[in-house]
Amino acid sequence: MTNFVERPDWSDLDRVHAETLVGRMGIKITQASAQRVVGTMPVAGNTQPYGLMHGGASCVLAETLGSVGAALHAGQGRITVGIEISATHHRAASAGLVTGVATQVHAGQTLATYEIVITDDRGRRLCTARLSCLLRDAVPGASGSAAAAAAGAPGTGAT
């Protein structure tokens, strides 16, 4: 198991995500800045029993792209924690590669919000999502869930 890293080296996003859910789902980041993050994900392996892309897979792609953007916006010595995601699924995909584009909507000191549009190989919109991330100072020496709890992340028992 990989330990939490306070501030990953974002220069090699595939390496950062290799042993995580992102890597297991085949998500690849193709372009990344604080203002716009683009990534792809195969439909194969990310389907529900009817053979259609699982709605949860769309949410994982959306949260991944928005979180990368928020982390790049936050800068050194800060961490990001997703606090809210919503998604509307417009149409299904059963094969191919989907592309997500996260566009920064709000970039404050404590909150960053992204709109994420996921399209199929033909450019048709499959999903529109919105993600808000809490931006906090990293806690020196904290790791894993302890770092998230110290940062006040929801669901960690922090008060």
C-alpha positions as CSV (number, residue, x, y, z in Angstrom):
1,M,0.0,0.0,0.0
2,T,1.3,3.4,-0.9
3,N,1.4,6.0,1.8
4,F,-0.2,9.4,1.3
5,V,2.2,12.0,-0.1
6,E,1.6,15.5,1.2
7,R,2.4,17.0,-2.2
8,P,2.8,14.6,-5.2
9,D,5.1,15.5,-8.0
10,W,2.4,16.5,-10.5
11,S,4.9,16.5,-13.4
12,D,4.2,12.8,-14.1
13,L,0.5,12.3,-13.5
14,D,0.4,8.8,-14.8
15,R,3.0,7.8,-12.2
16,V,1.1,9.6,-9.4
17,H,-2.0,7.7,-10.3
18,A,-0.5,4.3,-11.2
19,E,-1.4,2.4,-8.0
20,T,-4.8,4.1,-7.4
21,L,-8.4,3.8,-8.5
22,V,-7.5,6.2,-11.3
23,G,-4.9,3.8,-12.7
24,R,-7.1,0.7,-12.3
25,M,-9.9,2.4,-14.3
26,G,-7.4,3.3,-17.1
27,I,-7.8,7.1,-16.7
28,K,-5.0,9.0,-18.5
29,I,-4.4,12.8,-18.0
30,T,-3.5,14.3,-21.4
31,Q,-3.4,18.0,-20.5
32,A,-3.3,19.7,-17.1
33,S,-3.3,23.2,-15.8
34,A,-5.2,24.9,-13.0
35,Q,-7.7,26.3,-15.5
36,R,-8.3,23.2,-17.6
37,V,-7.6,19.5,-17.3
38,V,-8.3,16.9,-20.0
39,G,-8.3,13.1,-19.6
40,T,-9.5,9.9,-21.1
41,M,-11.0,6.7,-19.8
42,P,-11.9,3.4,-21.7
43,V,-15.5,2.3,-21.5
44,A,-14.3,-1.4,-21.4
45,G,-13.8,-2.5,-17.8
46,N,-15.9,0.4,-16.5
47,T,-19.4,-0.9,-17.3
48,Q,-22.4,-2.0,-15.3
49,P,-24.2,-5.3,-16.0
50,Y,-26.1,-4.0,-19.0
51,G,-22.8,-3.3,-20.8
52,L,-23.1,0.5,-20.5
53,M,-20.5,2.7,-18.9
54,H,-21.3,2.9,-15.2
55,G,-22.4,6.3,-13.9
56,G,-20.0,5.9,-11.0
57,A,-17.1,5.6,-13.5
58,S,-18.2,9.0,-15.0
59,C,-18.1,10.4,-11.5
60,V,-14.6,9.0,-10.9
61,L,-13.3,10.5,-14.1
62,A,-15.0,13.9,-13.3
63,E,-13.6,13.9,-9.7
64,T,-10.1,13.0,-10.9
65,L,-9.9,15.8,-13.5
66,G,-11.4,18.4,-11.2
67,S,-9.2,17.4,-8.3
68,V,-6.0,17.6,-10.4
69,G,-7.0,21.1,-11.5
70,A,-7.7,22.1,-7.9
71,A,-4.4,20.7,-6.7
72,L,-2.6,22.6,-9.4
73,H,-4.5,25.8,-8.4
74,A,-3.8,25.2,-4.6
75,G,0.0,25.2,-5.1
76,Q,2.8,24.0,-2.9
77,G,2.2,23.2,0.8
78,R,-1.6,22.8,0.2
79,I,-3.9,19.8,-0.2
80,T,-7.3,19.4,-1.9
81,V,-10.2,17.4,-0.7
82,G,-13.3,16.8,-2.8
83,I,-16.4,17.9,-0.8
84,E,-19.2,17.8,-3.3
85,I,-19.9,16.3,-6.7
86,S,-23.0,16.2,-8.8
87,A,-23.5,14.6,-12.2
88,T,-26.2,14.5,-14.9
89,H,-26.0,11.5,-17.2
90,H,-27.3,12.5,-20.7
91,R,-26.6,9.4,-22.8
92,A,-24.9,6.0,-22.5
93,A,-21.7,4.7,-24.0
94,S,-21.0,1.0,-24.5
95,A,-17.6,1.0,-26.2
96,G,-14.6,3.2,-27.0
97,L,-12.8,5.9,-25.1
98,V,-14.5,8.8,-23.3
99,T,-12.9,12.2,-22.8
100,G,-13.4,14.5,-19.9
101,V,-12.7,18.2,-19.8
102,A,-12.6,20.0,-16.5
103,T,-12.9,23.8,-16.7
104,Q,-12.3,26.0,-13.6
105,V,-15.5,27.8,-12.5
106,H,-14.2,29.3,-9.3
107,A,-10.7,29.5,-7.9
108,G,-10.6,30.9,-4.4
109,Q,-8.2,30.5,-1.4
110,T,-10.3,27.8,0.3
111,L,-12.6,26.5,-2.5
112,A,-12.1,25.5,-6.1
113,T,-15.0,24.5,-8.4
114,Y,-14.9,22.8,-11.8
115,E,-17.4,21.9,-14.4
116,I,-16.6,18.6,-16.1
117,V,-18.0,17.6,-19.5
118,I,-17.6,14.0,-20.6
119,T,-18.0,13.1,-24.3
120,D,-17.8,9.9,-26.3
121,D,-15.6,9.2,-29.4
122,R,-18.1,11.1,-31.6
123,G,-18.0,14.2,-29.4
124,R,-21.5,13.6,-28.0
125,R,-22.0,14.8,-24.4
126,L,-22.5,11.8,-22.0
127,C,-22.3,13.6,-18.7
128,T,-22.0,17.0,-17.1
129,A,-20.6,17.1,-13.6
130,R,-19.6,19.8,-11.1
131,L,-17.0,19.3,-8.4
132,S,-16.1,21.5,-5.5
133,C,-12.8,20.9,-3.6
134,L,-11.8,22.3,-0.2
135,L,-8.2,23.8,-0.3
136,R,-6.3,23.6,3.0
137,D,-2.7,23.9,4.2
138,A,-1.0,20.6,4.4
139,V,-0.3,19.4,7.9
140,P,3.4,18.7,8.3
141,G,4.2,15.0,9.1
142,A,0.6,13.9,8.7
143,S,-0.2,11.0,6.3
144,G,-3.2,9.2,4.9
145,S,-6.5,9.7,6.6
146,A,-4.8,11.5,9.4
147,A,-3.8,14.2,7.0
148,A,-7.3,14.5,5.6
149,A,-8.8,14.6,9.2
150,A,-6.3,17.2,10.3
151,A,-7.3,19.3,7.2
152,G,-10.9,19.1,8.3
153,A,-12.1,16.8,5.5
154,P,-15.8,15.7,5.7
155,G,-16.4,12.2,6.9
156,T,-13.0,11.9,8.7
157,G,-14.3,12.7,12.2
158,A,-12.5,16.0,12.3
159,T,-14.2,18.9,14.0
